[in-house]
C-alpha cells in the first residue's frame, strides 16, 4: 500500500485512528490524568496543526494508518487494529526515515511509552535502538505533562 500525503478532509478519520489506537496501546499503562486529556478533539487539533507533516496509508478518504515527522523525530505512528501485520507500519516508518534524511537528519529519535512492548518490538525490528529512559514533556490542553518514556534512536546515514 502506498504512503501518501494526508488530506485535510481526512482529519476526522485520522483522529479516530489515533484515538482508538492510543487507547488500545496506552490507556492501561499511562497515567489516567494523561488519558483524560487525550480526547478525540485533542487528536483532531493536533493533526490539524501537524498536517503538513502527516503521511497516510490507505485509500484517500479511508486511511488505515498515519505517521507524523517532527524535526528530527518520528513523532507519531498509528495503525488501525485491522491493518496491523500488513506491512503498512513498516512502510510508514521507511517513508518517515526517508523524509528525515531528505531534511538533513543523520540520527533520528522517537519516544515509546514504557510498557508498550508491541511497539518496542516493532521499532527494534525496524532497526531502532533503545537508548534508555528519558522524561518527555508532552503538550496537552492543560499545559505540559512530564512522562518517562523509552527513547529510541536510529542512525540514518552510513
URHUDA-V882290 format. One record per residue. N is the residue number from 1. SS is DSSP state (alpha for helix, beta for strand, coil for the rest). Layout:
n=N ss=SS
n=N ss=SS
//
This chain:
n=1 ss=coil
n=2 ss=coil
n=3 ss=beta
n=4 ss=beta
n=5 ss=beta
n=6 ss=coil
n=7 ss=coil
n=8 ss=alpha
n=9 ss=alpha
n=10 ss=alpha
n=11 ss=alpha
n=12 ss=alpha
n=13 ss=alpha
n=14 ss=alpha
n=15 ss=alpha
n=16 ss=alpha
n=17 ss=alpha
n=18 ss=alpha
n=19 ss=alpha
n=20 ss=alpha
n=21 ss=alpha
n=22 ss=alpha
n=23 ss=alpha
n=24 ss=alpha
n=25 ss=alpha
n=26 ss=alpha
n=27 ss=coil
n=28 ss=coil
n=29 ss=coil
n=30 ss=coil
n=31 ss=coil
n=32 ss=alpha
n=33 ss=alpha
n=34 ss=alpha
n=35 ss=alpha
n=36 ss=alpha
n=37 ss=alpha
n=38 ss=coil
n=39 ss=coil
n=40 ss=alpha
n=41 ss=alpha
n=42 ss=alpha
n=43 ss=alpha
n=44 ss=alpha
n=45 ss=alpha
n=46 ss=alpha
n=47 ss=alpha
n=48 ss=alpha
n=49 ss=alpha
n=50 ss=alpha
n=51 ss=alpha
n=52 ss=alpha
n=53 ss=alpha
n=54 ss=beta
n=55 ss=beta
n=56 ss=beta
n=57 ss=beta
n=58 ss=beta
n=59 ss=beta
n=60 ss=coil
n=61 ss=coil
n=62 ss=beta
n=63 ss=beta
n=64 ss=beta
n=65 ss=beta
n=66 ss=beta
n=67 ss=beta
n=68 ss=beta
n=69 ss=beta
n=70 ss=beta
n=71 ss=coil
n=72 ss=coil
n=73 ss=beta
n=74 ss=beta
n=75 ss=beta
n=76 ss=beta
n=77 ss=beta
n=78 ss=beta
n=79 ss=beta
n=80 ss=coil
n=81 ss=alpha
n=82 ss=alpha
n=83 ss=alpha
n=84 ss=coil
n=85 ss=coil
n=86 ss=coil
n=87 ss=coil
n=88 ss=alpha
n=89 ss=alpha
n=90 ss=alpha
n=91 ss=alpha
n=92 ss=alpha
n=93 ss=alpha
n=94 ss=alpha
n=95 ss=alpha
n=96 ss=alpha
n=97 ss=alpha
n=98 ss=alpha
n=99 ss=alpha
n=100 ss=alpha
n=101 ss=alpha
n=102 ss=alpha
n=103 ss=coil
n=104 ss=coil
n=105 ss=coil
n=106 ss=coil
n=107 ss=beta
n=108 ss=beta
n=109 ss=beta
n=110 ss=beta
n=111 ss=beta
n=112 ss=beta
n=113 ss=beta
n=114 ss=coil
n=115 ss=coil
n=116 ss=coil
n=117 ss=alpha
n=118 ss=alpha
n=119 ss=alpha
n=120 ss=alpha
n=121 ss=alpha
n=122 ss=alpha
n=123 ss=alpha
n=124 ss=alpha
n=125 ss=alpha
n=126 ss=coil
n=127 ss=coil
n=128 ss=coil
n=129 ss=beta
n=130 ss=beta
n=131 ss=beta
n=132 ss=beta
n=133 ss=beta
n=134 ss=beta
n=135 ss=beta
n=136 ss=beta
n=137 ss=beta
n=138 ss=beta
n=139 ss=beta
n=140 ss=beta
n=141 ss=coil
n=142 ss=coil
n=143 ss=beta
n=144 ss=beta
n=145 ss=beta
n=146 ss=beta
n=147 ss=beta
n=148 ss=beta
n=149 ss=beta
n=150 ss=beta
n=151 ss=beta
n=152 ss=beta
n=153 ss=beta
n=154 ss=beta
n=155 ss=beta
n=156 ss=coil
n=157 ss=coil
n=158 ss=coil
//
